[in-house]
């Protein structure tokens, strides 16, 4: 009997130490994800989060938010169980405020993240994926974490083995769109953080088109941003594009999962993907009463025939129009 009790106690102690070593534990309400579901969650994270939380941006220069691994590490310090971790991540991203932020230093440095809408269930999946799997981390992160936390860094979670598959035309077009979005977004948010919204308008006026053109050259494709309510006349959507924008608006309003639209024409591939608003966008594209008077004045000075205002959060204000040669 004593031996049995000793073995049971030893098992409980060992199990507890295992949980502490791993830094997290499963709960009955959050079962292990399958690798196929994890792949979709990984893609969703890269699509919706990496614009700001890129693991490849430089440690200081060019970074507009901490990498996702820093988010994971910080939340695991506060929320050990998967249930509490996932709930906390989802709750903050759905309504980010300084009062509820646990990454206080990041908010002081980069500002509060813009509120944005996610496709149904994708935010929950992203949080579950972060908890259960190892995610990409910058080469400098471990050293930085150990210096600040004064403990050795060892990322928790399983490793996801992703089999390489041939890219579809939709995959290629989305990669081109998100790559260009990343470059534009990083520069725009950097301008806002360093110089304010007014100066960021000058960036859009002078640099947005040249940067987009440079990405077209980089990808050997034609990359455009078009809209039914354009600011720059060069971004006006044509009749066919207006139809697709209307389609994306309907899908977004109904909380449908948004996928790239692919149209093949002779030896060319046309891929379309929506551009949605978040709180950052509304500084220049929101309701007239929400735009600062000096910003509104500068908009009209730069774009006398501007139509790109009146938006709320998570609305389609245009789309990416990508054209490239068939393989």
Helices and strands as residue ranges (DSSP letters): H 2-22, H 35-48, H 68-78, H 82-94, H 104-110, H 122-132, H 141-149, H 169-195, H 197-219, E 222-226, G 233-235, H 239-253, E 261-265, E 268-276, H 282-285, G 288-290, H 293-302, E 316-325
